[in-house]
């Protein structure tokens, strides 16, 4: 029995390695295609892998009856069936039978990091922040009743009764006394606090269509996956803006219909308020991401944006990330203004995302610095 379990475990591990290799080989395709994201559960994602052969039964060479056995020679034509004839023509090519396998989001993050060469996050401003954790480490003769170890207590009472000759196998009642009781003990450990928050901001003005929002949705999934691997606790907040900004839930963030003009400063001001109120930088790792087509209402508003970034957002975040999604209706000027104002800033990472094929490079640009 033990050898069978070992073989099953070995085969399972080998299958996982095959799946991992297939996902890694086709990672760029999976990243640019957002369909499988809709198949995700709480901790896993279903991915179709048509290249993996599904195990199948093979008949042995025993001469015995069974389904499909009877008179006739190899190559004889079969009699026509009584069912209705099919409407399509016969083909000579095998059909595809994709196999869907469940891959954990943590495994996807590992594969993403390996393939893109992403470094682990170097936490900023967290060296003096710690939490405590209790870990049970042993057994003691004293302690509160809530921590009594019933198995060890019963075992100690049994040993005592056998040693004293009072144990009766015909009446095997075990009655612990005070000296038999055993209690769990614990030790307090200091653990570094690794809390983090992602604040997503997206332009939903008239120039940002469904294609642009789909790119943002796909990219944010992979950003979430990587940062969740880096931090034990993580929160996500969502801000949409046109000429005004407001905080929304995830569903609203990705499905709000585009309309109106654009004032980017409204989003940056709301982001700054959330950061100052709920996520002090002495306790949190803060990651603001802004996605836009680069169209802004005026140069004056862009100047306000630069001031809010420099004075409020940069000092209170690990790094600020701006992704400019191409839109035929957007001017794309805001990225140029950012580069002009902050030509070589360690606080800013920018990325141009003209289409889905560019998502892989954009993720590497955002996460490749290890900030």
C-alpha positions as CSV (number, residue, x, y, z in Angstrom):
1,X,0.0,0.0,0.0
2,X,2.8,2.4,0.9
3,X,4.6,1.8,-2.4
4,X,1.4,2.5,-4.3
5,X,1.0,5.8,-2.5
6,X,4.6,6.7,-3.2
7,X,4.0,5.9,-7.0
8,X,0.9,8.1,-7.0
9,X,2.7,10.9,-5.3
10,X,5.6,10.6,-7.8
11,X,3.3,10.6,-10.8
12,X,1.4,13.6,-9.4
13,X,4.6,15.6,-8.9
14,X,5.7,14.7,-12.4
15,X,2.3,15.9,-13.8
16,X,2.6,19.1,-11.9
17,X,6.1,19.7,-13.4
18,X,4.7,19.1,-16.9
19,X,1.8,21.5,-16.3
20,X,4.3,24.1,-14.9
21,X,6.5,23.7,-18.0
22,X,3.5,24.1,-20.4
23,X,2.3,27.2,-18.6
24,X,5.7,28.8,-18.6
25,X,6.2,28.0,-22.3
26,X,2.9,29.7,-23.2
27,X,3.0,32.4,-20.5
28,X,2.9,35.3,-22.9
29,X,-0.2,33.9,-24.6
30,X,-1.9,33.4,-21.2
31,X,-1.0,36.9,-20.1
32,X,-2.3,38.6,-23.2
33,X,-5.5,36.5,-23.2
34,X,-7.8,37.5,-20.4
35,X,-10.4,34.7,-20.9
36,X,-9.1,32.3,-18.3
37,X,-9.1,35.1,-15.6
38,X,-12.9,34.7,-15.6
39,X,-12.4,31.1,-14.6
40,X,-10.6,31.9,-11.4
41,X,-11.8,30.8,-8.0
42,X,-10.7,32.1,-4.7
43,X,-7.1,30.7,-5.0
44,X,-6.9,28.8,-8.3
45,X,-7.3,29.5,-12.0
46,X,-8.4,27.0,-14.7
47,X,-6.0,27.0,-17.7
48,X,-6.6,25.0,-20.9
49,X,-3.6,22.9,-21.9
50,X,-4.4,21.2,-25.2
51,X,-0.8,19.9,-25.6
52,X,-0.9,17.4,-22.7
53,X,-2.0,13.9,-23.8
54,X,-4.8,12.6,-21.7
55,X,-4.2,9.0,-20.4
56,X,-6.4,6.4,-22.1
57,X,-7.1,2.7,-21.8
58,X,-5.4,0.2,-24.2
59,X,-6.8,-3.2,-25.0
60,X,-4.6,-6.2,-24.4
61,X,-4.0,-9.1,-26.8
62,X,-6.1,-11.7,-25.0
63,X,-8.5,-13.6,-27.3
64,X,-11.7,-13.1,-25.5
65,X,-15.1,-11.6,-26.2
66,X,-16.2,-8.2,-25.3
67,X,-17.6,-5.0,-26.8
68,X,-16.7,-4.8,-30.5
69,X,-15.9,-8.5,-30.7
70,X,-17.5,-10.8,-33.3
71,X,-17.2,-12.4,-36.8
72,X,-15.3,-10.6,-39.5
73,X,-11.8,-9.7,-40.7
74,X,-9.6,-6.7,-40.3
75,X,-10.6,-4.1,-42.8
76,X,-14.2,-5.3,-43.4
77,X,-16.7,-2.5,-43.8
78,X,-19.1,-2.0,-41.0
79,X,-22.8,-2.2,-41.6
80,X,-24.6,1.2,-41.7
81,X,-26.2,2.2,-38.4
82,X,-29.9,2.8,-38.0
83,X,-29.5,6.4,-36.7
84,X,-29.9,9.6,-38.7
85,X,-27.1,10.6,-41.0
86,X,-24.9,13.5,-39.9
87,X,-25.1,16.7,-41.8
88,X,-21.4,17.5,-41.8
89,X,-18.7,16.0,-44.0
90,X,-16.2,13.5,-42.7
91,X,-12.8,14.8,-41.9
92,X,-9.4,13.3,-41.6
93,X,-7.9,15.5,-38.9
94,X,-8.0,14.7,-35.2
95,X,-10.1,17.0,-33.0
96,X,-8.6,19.1,-30.1
97,X,-9.6,18.1,-26.6
98,X,-8.2,20.8,-24.3
99,X,-7.5,19.7,-20.8
100,X,-8.3,22.3,-18.1
101,X,-6.0,22.1,-15.1
102,X,-6.2,24.1,-11.9
103,X,-3.2,26.2,-11.1
104,X,-2.9,28.2,-7.9
105,X,-2.5,31.9,-8.2
106,X,0.7,31.6,-6.1
107,X,2.1,29.1,-8.7
108,X,1.2,31.5,-11.5
109,X,3.1,34.2,-9.6
110,X,6.1,32.0,-9.2
111,X,6.1,31.2,-13.0
112,X,5.7,34.9,-13.8
113,X,8.6,35.8,-11.6
114,X,10.9,33.1,-13.1
115,X,10.0,33.9,-16.7
116,X,10.3,37.6,-16.4
117,X,13.2,37.6,-14.0
118,X,11.3,39.6,-11.4
119,X,13.2,40.3,-8.1
120,X,11.6,40.0,-4.8
121,X,10.2,43.2,-3.4
122,X,12.6,45.2,-1.2
123,X,10.2,46.6,1.4
124,X,10.4,50.3,2.1
125,X,10.0,51.9,5.5
126,X,9.3,48.6,7.4
127,X,12.4,47.9,9.4
128,X,11.0,48.9,12.7
129,X,7.5,47.5,12.3
130,X,6.8,44.1,13.9
131,X,3.8,41.9,14.9
132,X,3.8,39.1,17.4
133,X,2.8,35.5,16.9
134,X,2.2,32.8,19.4
135,X,3.6,29.4,18.5
136,X,2.9,26.2,20.5
137,X,6.3,24.6,21.2
138,X,6.0,21.9,23.9
139,X,4.2,20.2,26.8
140,X,4.2,21.3,30.5
141,X,2.7,19.9,33.7
142,X,0.9,23.2,34.5
143,X,-1.2,25.5,32.6
144,X,-4.8,26.7,32.0
145,X,-7.5,24.1,31.3
146,X,-8.2,25.6,27.9
147,X,-4.7,24.4,26.8
148,X,-4.9,20.9,28.3
149,X,-3.6,18.2,25.9
150,X,-6.2,15.4,26.3
151,X,-4.1,12.8,24.3
152,X,-1.0,13.4,26.4
153,X,-3.0,13.5,29.6
154,X,-4.8,10.2,28.8
155,X,-1.5,8.6,27.8
156,X,0.2,9.7,31.1
157,X,-2.8,8.3,33.1
158,X,-2.6,5.0,31.3
159,X,1.1,4.7,32.0
160,X,0.6,5.4,35.6
161,X,-2.2,2.8,36.1
162,X,-0.2,0.1,34.3
163,X,3.0,0.9,36.3
164,X,1.0,0.8,39.6
165,X,-0.9,-2.4,38.7
166,X,-4.3,-0.8,38.9
167,X,-5.1,-1.1,35.2
168,X,-7.8,-3.7,34.5
169,X,-8.1,-4.8,30.9
170,X,-11.5,-6.2,31.6
171,X,-12.7,-2.8,32.8
172,X,-10.4,-0.4,30.9
173,X,-11.4,2.9,32.5
174,X,-8.7,5.6,32.5
175,X,-9.2,8.3,35.2
176,X,-6.6,11.0,35.1
177,X,-5.5,12.6,38.4
178,X,-3.9,16.0,38.8
179,X,-0.3,14.7,38.2
180,X,-1.4,13.2,34.9
181,X,-2.5,16.4,33.3
182,X,-0.4,17.9,30.5
183,X,-0.7,21.3,28.9
184,X,0.5,22.9,25.7
185,X,3.1,25.6,26.1
186,X,3.9,28.5,23.6
187,X,6.5,31.0,22.7
188,X,6.0,34.5,21.4
189,X,7.8,35.4,18.1
190,X,8.3,38.8,16.6
191,X,7.4,38.9,12.9
192,X,8.0,41.7,10.4
193,X,4.8,43.5,9.4
194,X,4.3,43.0,5.6
195,X,1.0,44.8,5.0
196,X,0.6,46.4,1.6
197,X,-2.1,48.2,-0.3
198,X,-2.6,48.6,-4.1
199,X,-4.5,51.7,-5.1
200,X,-5.7,51.4,-8.7
201,X,-6.8,54.5,-10.6
202,X,-8.3,54.4,-14.1
203,X,-9.5,57.1,-16.5
204,X,-13.1,56.3,-17.6
205,X,-13.6,59.4,-19.8
206,X,-15.0,59.2,-23.3
207,X,-11.7,58.3,-24.9
208,X,-11.2,55.1,-22.8
209,X,-13.1,52.3,-24.4
210,X,-13.7,48.6,-23.6
211,X,-10.5,47.4,-25.2
212,X,-8.5,49.8,-23.0
213,X,-10.3,48.7,-19.9
214,X,-9.7,45.0,-20.7
215,X,-6.0,45.7,-20.9
216,X,-6.1,47.3,-17.5
217,X,-8.1,44.3,-16.1
218,X,-5.6,41.7,-17.4
219,X,-2.5,43.6,-16.2
220,X,-4.0,44.3,-12.8
221,X,-4.6,40.6,-12.3
222,X,-0.9,39.7,-12.8
223,X,0.2,42.7,-10.7
224,X,-2.1,41.5,-7.9
225,X,-0.8,37.9,-8.2
226,X,2.8,39.0,-7.8
227,X,2.3,41.4,-4.9
228,X,0.1,38.9,-3.0
229,X,3.0,36.5,-3.2
230,X,5.4,39.1,-1.8
231,X,3.1,40.2,1.1
232,X,1.2,38.2,3.7
233,X,-1.6,40.8,4.0
234,X,-2.7,43.0,1.1
235,X,-5.6,45.3,0.4
236,X,-6.8,46.7,-2.9
237,X,-8.7,50.0,-3.4
238,X,-10.2,51.3,-6.7
239,X,-10.7,54.9,-8.0
240,X,-12.3,55.9,-11.3
241,X,-12.2,59.4,-12.7
242,X,-13.3,61.5,-15.6
243,X,-13.6,65.2,-14.7
244,X,-14.2,64.0,-11.1
245,X,-13.0,61.0,-9.1
246,X,-14.7,58.6,-6.8
247,X,-13.8,55.3,-5.0
248,X,-15.7,52.2,-6.2
249,X,-15.6,48.4,-5.8
250,X,-13.8,46.1,-8.2
251,X,-16.9,45.3,-10.3
252,X,-17.7,48.9,-10.9
253,X,-14.1,49.7,-11.6
254,X,-13.9,47.4,-14.6
255,X,-17.4,47.9,-16.0
256,X,-18.2,51.6,-15.7
257,X,-19.3,53.0,-19.1
258,X,-16.9,55.7,-20.4
259,X,-18.2,59.3,-20.7
260,X,-17.2,62.8,-19.9
261,X,-14.0,64.8,-19.9
262,X,-10.8,64.2,-18.0
263,X,-9.2,65.9,-15.0
264,X,-6.4,63.5,-13.7
265,X,-5.7,65.6,-10.6
266,X,-9.1,64.6,-9.2
267,X,-7.9,61.0,-8.9
268,X,-4.5,61.9,-7.5
269,X,-6.1,64.1,-4.8
270,X,-8.5,61.3,-3.8
271,X,-5.6,58.8,-3.8
272,X,-3.6,61.1,-1.5
273,X,-6.5,61.4,0.9
274,X,-7.0,57.6,1.1
275,X,-3.3,57.1,1.7
276,X,-3.0,59.7,4.4
277,X,-6.2,58.6,6.2
278,X,-5.9,54.8,6.0
279,X,-2.4,53.8,5.1
280,X,0.3,55.7,6.9
281,X,3.7,54.9,5.3
282,X,5.3,54.0,8.6
283,X,3.0,51.0,8.7
284,X,2.1,50.1,5.1
285,X,3.8,49.4,1.8
286,X,1.8,51.5,-0.7
287,X,1.5,51.0,-4.5
288,X,-0.5,53.5,-6.5
289,X,-1.2,52.5,-10.1
290,X,-2.8,54.9,-12.6
291,X,-4.0,53.8,-16.1
292,X,-5.0,56.4,-18.7
293,X,-4.8,57.1,-22.4
294,X,-2.8,60.2,-21.5
295,X,-5.5,62.8,-22.3
296,X,-6.0,65.5,-19.7
297,X,-8.3,68.5,-19.7
298,X,-5.6,71.2,-19.6
299,X,-1.9,72.0,-19.0
300,X,-3.0,73.7,-15.7
301,X,-4.5,70.5,-14.4
302,X,-1.3,68.6,-15.3
303,X,0.6,71.1,-13.3
304,X,-1.6,70.3,-10.3
305,X,-1.0,66.6,-10.9
306,X,2.8,67.1,-10.8
307,X,2.5,69.0,-7.5
308,X,0.3,66.4,-5.8
309,X,2.6,63.6,-6.9
310,X,5.8,65.4,-5.7
311,X,4.4,66.7,-2.4
312,X,1.9,64.0,-1.3
313,X,2.1,60.7,-3.2
314,X,5.8,60.1,-3.9
315,X,6.9,60.5,-0.2
316,X,4.2,58.2,1.0
317,X,4.4,55.3,-1.4
318,X,6.9,52.6,-2.4
319,X,6.7,53.6,-6.0
320,X,4.1,55.3,-8.3
321,X,3.3,53.5,-11.5
322,X,1.7,55.1,-14.5
323,X,0.5,53.0,-17.5
324,X,-0.5,54.7,-20.6
325,X,-2.9,52.6,-22.7
326,X,-3.2,53.6,-26.4
327,X,-6.5,54.9,-27.5
328,X,-7.2,56.4,-31.0
329,X,-9.2,59.1,-29.2
330,X,-6.6,60.1,-26.6
331,X,-3.7,62.6,-27.1
332,X,-1.2,60.6,-25.0
333,X,0.5,63.9,-23.8
334,X,0.4,63.1,-20.1
335,X,3.3,60.6,-20.3
336,X,5.5,63.2,-22.0
337,X,4.7,65.7,-19.2
338,X,5.6,63.1,-16.5
339,X,8.9,62.5,-18.2
340,X,9.6,66.2,-18.5
341,X,8.8,66.9,-14.9
342,X,10.5,63.8,-13.4
343,X,13.2,62.8,-16.0
344,X,15.1,60.5,-13.7
345,X,13.0,59.8,-10.6
346,X,13.3,56.7,-8.5
347,X,9.7,57.3,-7.3
348,X,8.1,56.9,-10.7
349,X,7.8,54.0,-13.1
350,X,6.0,54.6,-16.5
351,X,5.0,52.2,-19.2
352,X,3.4,52.5,-22.6
353,X,0.8,49.8,-23.4
354,X,-0.3,50.0,-27.0
355,X,-2.0,46.6,-27.1
356,X,-2.4,43.3,-25.3
357,X,0.9,42.0,-26.7
358,X,2.6,44.7,-24.7
359,X,1.2,43.7,-21.3
360,X,4.2,41.3,-20.6
361,X,6.7,44.1,-21.1
362,X,4.6,46.5,-19.1
363,X,4.5,44.1,-16.1
364,X,8.2,43.7,-16.3
365,X,8.7,47.4,-16.3
366,X,6.5,47.9,-13.3
367,X,7.7,45.0,-11.2
368,X,11.2,44.5,-12.4
369,X,12.8,47.1,-10.1
370,X,11.9,45.2,-6.9
371,X,10.5,48.3,-5.2
